[in-house]
Amino acid sequence: CVLCHKENGEGGEVDIEGDKFKVPSFKNEKVAALDDKKYQRVIEEGDDKMPSFKKKLSPEEIAGLIKYIRKDFQGK
Protein backbone atom coordinates (compact mmCIF):
# COMPACT_ATOMS: atom_id res chain seq x y z
CA CYS A 1 0.00 0.00 0.00
CA VAL A 2 2.79 2.40 0.98
CA LEU A 3 4.39 2.28 -2.46
CA CYS A 4 1.45 4.12 -3.99
CA HIS A 5 -0.63 5.54 -1.12
CA LYS A 6 2.43 6.68 0.90
CA GLU A 7 2.88 6.28 4.67
CA ASN A 8 0.49 9.15 5.35
CA GLY A 9 -2.27 7.86 3.04
CA GLU A 10 -2.01 10.97 0.83
CA GLY A 11 -1.22 9.17 -2.44
CA GLY A 12 -0.23 11.58 -5.18
CA GLU A 13 1.75 11.16 -8.39
CA VAL A 14 3.51 7.80 -8.59
CA ASP A 15 6.06 6.51 -11.10
CA ILE A 16 6.39 2.75 -11.29
CA GLU A 17 8.77 1.55 -13.97
CA GLY A 18 8.10 4.62 -16.10
CA ASP A 19 4.31 4.37 -15.76
CA LYS A 20 3.16 7.62 -14.11
CA PHE A 21 -0.26 7.91 -12.56
CA LYS A 22 -2.10 9.74 -9.80
CA VAL A 23 -3.11 7.78 -6.69
CA PRO A 24 -6.03 9.13 -4.65
CA SER A 25 -5.62 10.19 -1.04
CA PHE A 26 -7.53 8.20 1.56
CA LYS A 27 -8.29 11.59 3.13
CA ASN A 28 -10.08 12.89 0.02
CA GLU A 29 -13.76 13.58 0.74
CA LYS A 30 -15.03 11.42 -2.15
CA VAL A 31 -12.72 8.54 -1.25
CA ALA A 32 -13.69 8.73 2.44
CA ALA A 33 -17.38 8.66 1.46
CA LEU A 34 -17.07 5.29 -0.29
CA ASP A 35 -18.67 2.45 1.63
CA ASP A 36 -16.70 -0.51 2.93
CA LYS A 37 -18.07 -2.82 0.21
CA LYS A 38 -16.53 -0.56 -2.46
CA TYR A 39 -13.19 -0.57 -0.65
CA GLN A 40 -13.36 -4.36 -0.40
CA ARG A 41 -14.12 -4.72 -4.11
CA VAL A 42 -11.28 -2.42 -5.14
CA ILE A 43 -8.78 -4.20 -2.88
CA GLU A 44 -9.90 -7.63 -4.08
CA GLU A 45 -10.35 -6.93 -7.78
CA GLY A 46 -8.14 -3.90 -8.38
CA ASP A 47 -9.20 -0.71 -10.12
CA ASP A 48 -7.62 1.37 -12.87
CA LYS A 49 -3.87 1.05 -12.13
CA MET A 50 -4.32 -0.66 -8.75
CA PRO A 51 -3.62 -4.39 -8.89
CA SER A 52 -5.86 -7.07 -7.38
CA PHE A 53 -4.92 -8.30 -3.91
CA LYS A 54 -7.52 -11.08 -3.75
CA LYS A 55 -4.88 -13.81 -3.91
CA LYS A 56 -2.47 -12.02 -1.56
CA LEU A 57 -4.76 -11.00 1.31
CA SER A 58 -7.36 -13.02 3.21
CA PRO A 59 -10.87 -11.61 3.73
CA GLU A 60 -9.89 -10.95 7.36
CA GLU A 61 -6.77 -9.04 6.31
CA ILE A 62 -8.80 -6.96 3.86
CA ALA A 63 -11.36 -6.15 6.57
CA GLY A 64 -8.51 -5.15 8.90
CA LEU A 65 -6.97 -2.97 6.21
CA ILE A 66 -10.28 -1.16 5.68
CA LYS A 67 -10.57 -0.56 9.44
CA TYR A 68 -7.01 0.76 9.48
CA ILE A 69 -7.73 3.18 6.60
CA ARG A 70 -10.93 4.38 8.25
CA LYS A 71 -9.31 4.92 11.67
CA ASP A 72 -5.82 6.18 10.86
CA PHE A 73 -6.44 8.20 7.69
CA GLN A 74 -10.10 9.16 7.89
CA GLY A 75 -10.60 9.52 11.66
CA LYS A 76 -13.61 7.21 11.71
Secondary structure as the mmCIF struct_conf table of DSSP 4:
data_model
#
loop_
_struct_conf.conf_type_id
_struct_conf.id
_struct_conf.beg_label_comp_id
_struct_conf.beg_label_asym_id
_struct_conf.beg_label_seq_id
_struct_conf.end_label_comp_id
_struct_conf.end_label_asym_id
_struct_conf.end_label_seq_id
HELX_RH_AL_P HELX_RH_AL_P1 VAL A 2 HIS A 5
TURN_TY1_P TURN_TY1_P1 GLU A 7 ASN A 8
BEND BEND1 GLY A 9 GLY A 9
STRN STRN1 GLY A 12 ILE A 16
TURN_TY1_P TURN_TY1_P2 GLU A 17 GLY A 18
STRN STRN2 ASP A 19 VAL A 23
HELX_LH_PP_P HELX_LH_PP_P1 PRO A 24 SER A 25
TURN_TY1_P TURN_TY1_P3 PHE A 26 LYS A 27
BEND BEND2 ASN A 28 ASN A 28
HELX_RH_AL_P HELX_RH_AL_P2 GLU A 29 ALA A 33
BEND BEND3 LEU A 34 LEU A 34
HELX_RH_AL_P HELX_RH_AL_P3 ASP A 36 GLU A 45
STRN STRN3 ASP A 47 ASP A 47
TURN_TY1_P TURN_TY1_P4 ASP A 48 LYS A 49
STRN STRN4 MET A 50 MET A 50
HELX_LH_PP_P HELX_LH_PP_P2 PRO A 51 SER A 52
TURN_TY1_P TURN_TY1_P5 LYS A 54 LYS A 56
BEND BEND4 LEU A 57 LEU A 57
HELX_RH_AL_P HELX_RH_AL_P4 PRO A 59 TYR A 68
HELX_RH_PI_P HELX_RH_PI_P1 ILE A 69 PHE A 73
TURN_TY1_P TURN_TY1_P6 GLN A 74 GLN A 74
#
